[in-house]
Amino acid sequence: MLSDDDVNAFLAAIADHRYETIYFIDLFTGMRQGEILGLTWDCVDFDTGTILICKQLAQEKTNKGTYYLDTPKHDNERLNLQI
């Protein structure tokens, strides 16, 4: 668990970084790596301030290096997060 000081130091360190938004989403949502990397613009609703987790980035097990967007394994993994 990060302290408030740790969070503030981390946010200062990532300011203007190429992946700042990804780090920010990871820090404050608890989303898994594949869920974050599977986000597309249709998953984000700026009007309501929500992110819909309806897909994730996955890698084929039989063909290393091939990535694809997959649906969550269980219906209960399809979530709306308030941002």
N, C-alpha and C positions, 0 to 999 in steps of 0.2 A: 504494500500500500504506500502510495506516495503522500508525503506531507504537502501542505499548501505551499511551502517554500520550494519543494522539489518541483511541483507542478508549475509554479511561476518561473523557475529557472529553466525548465524544459521548454515552456512556451517562448521565453526570451531566446533560447538557443535555436529554435526552429523558425523564428521570425524571418520571413522573406526566403525561406528555403524552398526549393523546387517542390518538395513533397509536404509542405506545411499543412495543407488541407487534409491529406491522408493521415498524418500524425495526429492532427487535432481530432478527427473523427474517431480514430482508434482510442485516443486517450479518454474521450468523453462518452462514448457509446458502448464500449465493451463488445463491439462487433468482431467477428473472427476475420482473419486475414483474407480468406477467400471471399467472404461477404463484402468486405471493403473493396477489394480489387474487382469484384463483379458489379459494382455500382455503375449504372448508366444514368443519363439525364432523366429518363422517364421514371426513375426510382425516387427522385428528389422533387418535393413539392414546396417551393419557397413560400407560397401563399399561406399554407397551413403550418409550415415549419416542421415537416415530417420527412423521414426517409423510409421507403418501403424496401424491406429485404425480401426480394422475390427470386433472386438468382445469386449464384456464387461462381467465382472462377475456380475451375477444377483442372486437373491434369490427367490425361489418359494414362492408365497404369500399363497398358500393353505397348504404348508407343511413346516412350519418354520424350518430353519436350513439347508435346502437343497439348495446348491449353484450349479450353472451351467453356462457355457459360452453361451452367447446369442449374436446375431448380433445386431448392432445399429438399432434403431427403424426407422430411416430415412436414405435414401441413402446419403444425404449430411453430415451425421455424420461419414461416412467412409473417414478418412482424412489421409494424409501423412504429418507428422511433420518433419521439418528439425532439426536435433540435432547437 
